[in-house]
Structures are given as structure tokens and as C-alpha cells.
């Protein structure tokens, strides 16, 4: 009996140790699973945190300004340009409901200003988020221009680098963590347009020379090259779609027939019998014709656009 009792007690002890060991193992397993679960939740939370910061939403009225925004903002912006086809005239543009939504959703807005695209003023003022938006009006805010001045500001060589610097400042305010990045992007952008600035310097005349134009689209570049428009009243009449005065017509005819101008600048996006007549007269008298456009041509960037037109001036100077 004693021997059996002893065996029975020993058996009970073995079984007890096994149960305790199993409980311990189970407890540790639960802790490991909990630890893994917490780690998984932390990883998910971290991933959500990394992807929750959306790029800054920028809307530009004109695509050549949107191009600058893309260059400066780089990886941290999303840029939408409203006027992005050469056939669309910014003067006559009629915003749609979709345009209104695009502007309303923007954090930063860029447009020409000084009356060129005043439909943007209306869209911004009617936005429910108007007070929260950062706005850059290129003419009013950066170039000290006012309504009534020549609106074609992108033909000023200083406009794009000035806009790039202003954009870096505004983006740094909206996204301080990447301020250094935006500054670096400005310097890269300025390097890309340096060849254009070099070409302007090369073509600049030592003494002013006269030219004629069909519209004042190219006038800022004409001034930068040290040329002078001889018949501004004619070009203003064409732009405003009114009939030029007889005296202005006579002056244009005289300038071209007697070769008093270095070249004739024609905006190829405007067709009229009067423009066609004087374009033919310029050709007949071997006056070089420099063809320009008001909007960015299809398939070209800003530097290519400006360079192509300046190369025409260079060719005219060689005659």
C-alpha cells in the first residue's frame, strides 16, 4: 500500500508540472501575439501617417505659369493649369462649374492679373475657401503693374525667375519642412532658363532701332532687346478689334515700303484683312517677319517657345 501511495503521489506531481508548463507556454504565447499585434498596428499607423500628407494643390490660370510651379514645387505639389491649349483665348475664357470647383479646391493660385484674366478674381471671391487661399497675381503682386499696362507679362525676361522665387517663399510658408528643397528647385529652374537670358543679352541692340507689330504681344521683349515700336496706335487698334485710324494705316504702309523698320512682328493667332495686307507688304519689301503667339504652342515648354521666337529675331538681324 505504501508503495502504491508513493507511486500515486509521484504521478500527481508529474501531471501538475505538465499542466503548469502548458499554462506558462500559453501565457507566453498570448504575450507574443499581443506584441505582434501592437507592432502591426504601429506599422499600419506609421504607413497612414506617411501617406496622409497630400501634395500642395496649385492652380495656375495659364500653363506657362503652371510650368514654373511644377518646376519649383517638384515632388510636393500637384499643379493644374486652366488655360492649357493654344486655341483658348484667356481674354474670352468662360469658366465652367468644373473650373469653379478646381479653383475652390486649390491651396495656392497663380494668375496674370492686371485685367488679363479677371475671371479668376471672380472665381476666387466666390469661393467658400477664399480666405484660406494663397494667391499670386504676377502683375499686381510681383511686377508692380496695374490694369491698363501691357498684359503680356511673360514676355518680360525677368518675369519667370521672379515668379519662381516668389513661389518658393509661398510654398515654404505652406510646407516649412521642405523649405530648403524649394530653394534648391528655384536655383535649378533658373539654370534651365539661363540660355534664354543669354540669348536676350546677345541680341540686345547697342542703339535703339524701330520695328512694327500687329499687336503689343511681343512688346516687352522688344523693349528688352532695345527696339522701339514705331506705330503703337496701329497695334493697339488691332488688339482691341477696332479699325486703325487712316493716319496709322498710312504710317504703317510708309514704314514697310521704305524699309524704315528692322523687322515686322506678327501675332499669328490673329487674322484680319488689314494684318494680312501688311504682312504681304512686308514680304514684298524684304522686311523680315517675326512670328509670335500669345499662348504657349502645343508640344513646347516656355524656354523652347521664347527661344524659337528669338531665333527669328537673330535671323532678322543677320540680314
VMD Tcl script that draws the C-alpha trace (Angstrom):
set ca {
  {0.00 0.00 0.00}
  {2.82 2.40 0.89}
  {4.48 1.63 -2.42}
  {1.25 2.27 -4.29}
  {0.67 5.52 -2.40}
  {4.12 6.68 -3.25}
  {3.59 5.94 -6.94}
  {0.24 7.73 -6.89}
  {1.79 10.90 -5.36}
  {4.61 10.85 -7.89}
  {2.10 10.60 -10.72}
  {0.13 13.55 -9.38}
  {3.32 15.69 -9.20}
  {4.27 14.89 -12.80}
  {0.81 15.77 -14.05}
  {0.84 19.03 -12.07}
  {4.19 20.10 -13.54}
  {2.90 19.38 -17.06}
  {-0.21 21.50 -16.53}
  {1.83 24.39 -15.11}
  {4.23 24.21 -18.04}
  {1.35 24.30 -20.54}
  {-0.21 27.29 -18.80}
  {3.10 29.10 -18.82}
  {3.60 28.37 -22.51}
  {0.07 29.54 -23.29}
  {0.60 32.73 -21.33}
  {3.85 33.49 -23.15}
  {2.19 32.79 -26.47}
  {-0.55 35.27 -25.71}
  {2.04 37.88 -24.84}
  {3.90 37.24 -28.12}
  {0.70 37.50 -30.14}
  {-0.21 40.74 -28.37}
  {3.25 42.12 -29.05}
  {2.99 41.19 -32.72}
  {-0.46 42.75 -32.90}
  {0.75 46.01 -31.36}
  {3.71 46.13 -33.76}
  {1.40 45.54 -36.69}
  {-0.88 48.36 -35.54}
  {2.10 50.69 -35.13}
  {3.33 49.84 -38.65}
  {-0.13 50.50 -40.08}
  {-0.36 53.77 -38.19}
  {3.09 54.79 -39.45}
  {2.10 53.97 -43.02}
  {-1.06 56.02 -42.72}
  {0.94 58.90 -41.31}
  {3.41 58.78 -44.22}
  {0.68 58.80 -46.88}
  {-1.73 61.20 -45.22}
  {0.25 64.31 -46.21}
  {-1.09 65.27 -49.63}
  {0.81 67.41 -52.16}
  {0.03 71.14 -52.16}
  {-2.75 71.77 -54.66}
  {-1.73 74.59 -57.05}
  {-3.93 76.03 -59.79}
  {-2.49 78.33 -62.47}
  {-4.70 80.27 -64.84}
  {-2.13 79.95 -67.65}
  {0.02 76.91 -68.42}
  {3.30 78.81 -68.74}
  {2.89 79.91 -65.10}
  {1.86 76.38 -64.14}
  {5.12 75.16 -65.65}
  {7.09 77.31 -63.19}
  {5.02 75.96 -60.29}
  {5.78 72.38 -61.33}
  {9.50 73.14 -61.52}
  {9.68 74.81 -58.10}
  {7.25 72.54 -56.24}
  {8.58 69.31 -57.69}
  {7.57 66.23 -55.71}
  {5.45 68.12 -53.20}
  {2.88 69.84 -55.41}
  {0.06 68.97 -57.76}
  {-0.39 71.60 -60.49}
  {-3.46 72.17 -62.65}
  {-3.42 74.77 -65.44}
  {-6.80 76.10 -66.56}
  {-5.68 77.54 -69.92}
  {-3.66 74.64 -71.33}
  {-4.44 74.75 -75.04}
  {-3.08 77.34 -77.51}
  {-6.51 77.74 -79.10}
  {-8.09 79.09 -75.88}
  {-8.03 82.88 -75.59}
  {-7.63 83.92 -71.93}
  {-9.49 87.17 -72.67}
  {-12.61 85.33 -73.79}
  {-12.42 82.31 -71.48}
  {-15.73 81.34 -69.89}
  {-15.26 79.39 -66.62}
  {-17.39 76.29 -66.14}
  {-18.69 74.71 -62.95}
  {-15.69 72.39 -63.08}
  {-13.35 75.40 -63.28}
  {-15.03 76.87 -60.22}
  {-14.54 73.62 -58.30}
  {-10.88 73.44 -59.37}
  {-10.26 76.94 -58.04}
  {-12.23 76.26 -54.87}
  {-10.12 73.19 -54.09}
  {-6.78 74.96 -54.65}
  {-4.46 75.97 -51.84}
  {-2.27 78.22 -53.99}
  {-3.44 80.16 -57.04}
  {-1.34 81.85 -59.74}
  {-2.65 84.12 -62.44}
  {-1.52 87.03 -64.59}
  {-3.68 89.77 -63.10}
  {-3.95 93.44 -64.20}
  {-7.22 92.66 -66.01}
  {-5.92 89.92 -68.30}
  {-7.73 87.07 -66.57}
  {-10.15 88.85 -64.24}
  {-12.44 85.81 -64.32}
  {-10.01 84.43 -61.75}
  {-10.81 87.30 -59.38}
  {-14.48 86.38 -59.59}
  {-13.87 82.66 -59.05}
  {-11.70 83.29 -56.00}
  {-14.04 85.82 -54.41}
  {-16.99 83.44 -54.84}
  {-15.11 80.52 -53.28}
  {-16.18 79.44 -49.81}
  {-12.49 78.89 -49.02}
  {-11.31 82.28 -50.33}
  {-9.77 83.46 -47.05}
  {-7.65 80.30 -46.76}
  {-6.01 80.55 -50.17}
  {-2.54 81.81 -51.06}
  {-2.77 83.97 -54.19}
  {-0.06 85.25 -56.53}
  {-1.12 87.82 -59.11}
  {2.00 88.10 -61.23}
  {1.44 91.65 -62.46}
  {-0.07 93.21 -59.34}
  {1.93 91.40 -56.67}
  {5.35 90.80 -58.24}
  {5.97 93.25 -61.08}
  {4.31 96.45 -59.82}
  {1.98 96.57 -62.82}
  {-1.58 97.81 -62.87}
  {-4.65 97.42 -65.04}
  {-4.15 99.30 -68.29}
  {-0.48 98.30 -68.59}
  {0.60 95.83 -71.26}
  {-0.79 92.49 -70.06}
  {1.67 90.16 -71.80}
  {4.00 89.92 -68.81}
  {5.52 86.53 -69.72}
  {7.46 88.30 -72.48}
  {9.47 90.17 -69.85}
  {12.73 88.23 -69.29}
  {12.57 88.82 -65.52}
  {9.02 87.54 -65.02}
  {9.61 83.80 -64.71}
  {12.63 83.92 -62.36}
  {10.77 86.45 -60.21}
  {7.74 84.16 -60.07}
  {9.93 81.16 -59.22}
  {11.43 82.94 -56.21}
  {8.00 84.08 -55.01}
  {6.66 80.55 -55.32}
  {9.50 79.16 -53.21}
  {8.64 81.67 -50.48}
  {4.92 80.85 -50.54}
  {5.47 77.10 -50.65}
  {7.89 77.34 -47.73}
  {5.18 79.06 -45.70}
  {2.70 76.30 -46.53}
  {5.23 73.50 -46.10}
  {8.16 74.61 -43.86}
  {9.60 71.08 -43.70}
  {10.64 71.32 -47.35}
  {11.74 74.96 -47.49}
  {15.32 74.04 -48.43}
  {14.03 71.79 -51.20}
  {12.01 74.62 -52.74}
  {15.02 76.94 -52.67}
  {17.11 74.33 -54.44}
  {14.39 73.86 -57.05}
  {14.41 77.60 -57.78}
  {18.13 77.50 -58.49}
  {17.67 74.51 -60.79}
  {14.87 76.28 -62.63}
  {16.95 79.42 -63.09}
  {19.69 77.28 -64.62}
  {17.22 75.94 -67.19}
  {16.21 79.43 -68.34}
  {19.74 80.86 -68.29}
  {20.30 80.08 -72.00}
  {17.23 82.19 -72.77}
  {18.60 85.11 -70.77}
  {21.94 84.72 -72.51}
  {20.24 84.87 -75.91}
  {18.39 88.07 -74.95}
  {21.69 89.66 -73.90}
  {23.31 88.57 -77.15}
  {20.54 90.06 -79.33}
  {20.19 93.33 -77.41}
  {20.97 96.31 -79.65}
  {23.52 98.92 -78.60}
  {21.36 101.68 -80.06}
  {17.54 101.57 -80.38}
  {16.03 100.52 -83.71}
  {12.46 100.74 -84.99}
  {10.12 97.79 -85.60}
  {6.44 97.39 -86.43}
  {3.98 94.99 -84.81}
  {0.46 93.80 -85.48}
  {-0.30 93.61 -81.72}
  {1.55 94.52 -78.49}
  {2.04 90.83 -77.55}
  {5.82 90.89 -78.05}
  {6.41 94.47 -76.85}
  {8.14 93.66 -73.54}
  {10.67 91.51 -75.39}
  {11.09 94.22 -77.99}
  {12.00 96.63 -75.20}
  {14.39 94.12 -73.63}
  {16.20 93.86 -76.98}
  {16.39 97.68 -77.22}
  {13.99 98.04 -80.13}
  {11.11 100.52 -80.33}
  {7.63 100.04 -81.79}
  {7.12 102.82 -84.34}
  {3.33 102.64 -84.61}
  {1.80 101.67 -81.25}
  {-1.63 103.08 -82.13}
  {-1.96 100.62 -85.01}
  {-1.13 97.57 -82.86}
  {-3.46 98.69 -80.07}
  {-6.33 99.07 -82.54}
  {-5.77 95.54 -83.84}
  {-5.67 94.11 -80.31}
  {-8.88 95.92 -79.36}
  {-10.51 94.72 -82.62}
  {-11.18 98.23 -83.88}
  {-10.28 99.85 -87.18}
  {-6.89 101.60 -87.19}
  {-7.05 105.30 -87.96}
  {-6.24 106.32 -91.56}
  {-3.10 108.11 -90.35}
  {-1.88 104.95 -88.62}
  {-2.51 102.88 -91.71}
  {-0.59 105.39 -93.81}
  {2.34 105.34 -91.38}
  {2.50 101.53 -91.40}
  {2.46 101.48 -95.18}
  {5.21 104.09 -95.34}
  {7.42 102.28 -92.80}
  {7.23 98.99 -94.69}
  {7.53 100.37 -98.22}
  {10.55 102.49 -97.33}
  {12.15 99.86 -95.11}
  {12.23 102.07 -92.04}
  {11.95 99.16 -89.62}
  {14.29 96.29 -88.73}
  {11.52 93.68 -88.78}
  {7.75 93.17 -88.65}
  {6.26 91.27 -85.67}
  {3.08 89.33 -86.43}
  {0.87 87.55 -83.90}
  {-0.10 84.51 -85.95}
  {-3.13 83.79 -83.75}
  {-4.93 86.88 -85.05}
  {-6.22 87.03 -88.59}
  {-7.68 90.09 -90.24}
  {-7.63 91.56 -93.75}
  {-5.56 94.51 -92.52}
  {-2.92 92.30 -90.88}
  {-2.77 90.07 -93.95}
  {-2.32 93.14 -96.17}
  {0.64 94.49 -94.20}
  {2.21 91.05 -93.78}
  {2.23 90.73 -97.57}
  {3.64 94.24 -97.90}
  {6.48 93.37 -95.52}
  {7.34 90.26 -97.56}
  {7.22 92.20 -100.82}
  {9.75 94.66 -99.43}
  {12.02 92.03 -97.87}
  {11.22 93.11 -94.33}
  {11.87 90.11 -92.01}
  {8.74 88.80 -90.29}
  {8.98 87.54 -86.70}
  {6.01 85.28 -85.95}
  {4.86 85.17 -82.32}
  {1.92 83.81 -80.34}
  {0.09 84.88 -77.21}
  {-0.34 81.39 -75.80}
  {2.10 78.51 -75.35}
  {2.31 76.44 -78.55}
  {1.39 72.76 -78.43}
  {4.30 70.48 -77.53}
  {6.67 73.21 -76.36}
  {7.79 74.47 -72.99}
  {8.38 78.12 -72.13}
  {12.10 78.18 -72.97}
  {11.54 76.47 -76.32}
  {8.73 78.90 -77.15}
  {10.73 82.01 -76.38}
  {13.90 80.66 -77.97}
  {12.12 79.87 -81.25}
  {10.85 83.44 -81.48}
  {14.18 84.99 -80.52}
  {15.94 82.88 -83.14}
  {13.73 84.62 -85.71}
  {14.97 87.97 -84.40}
  {18.54 86.70 -84.66}
  {17.92 85.69 -88.27}
  {16.42 89.12 -88.99}
  {19.48 90.82 -87.52}
  {21.72 88.81 -89.85}
  {20.03 90.24 -92.97}
}
mol new
graphics top color blue
foreach p $ca { graphics top sphere $p radius 0.5 }
foreach p [lrange $ca 0 end-1] q [lrange $ca 1 end] { graphics top cylinder $p $q radius 0.2 }
display resetview
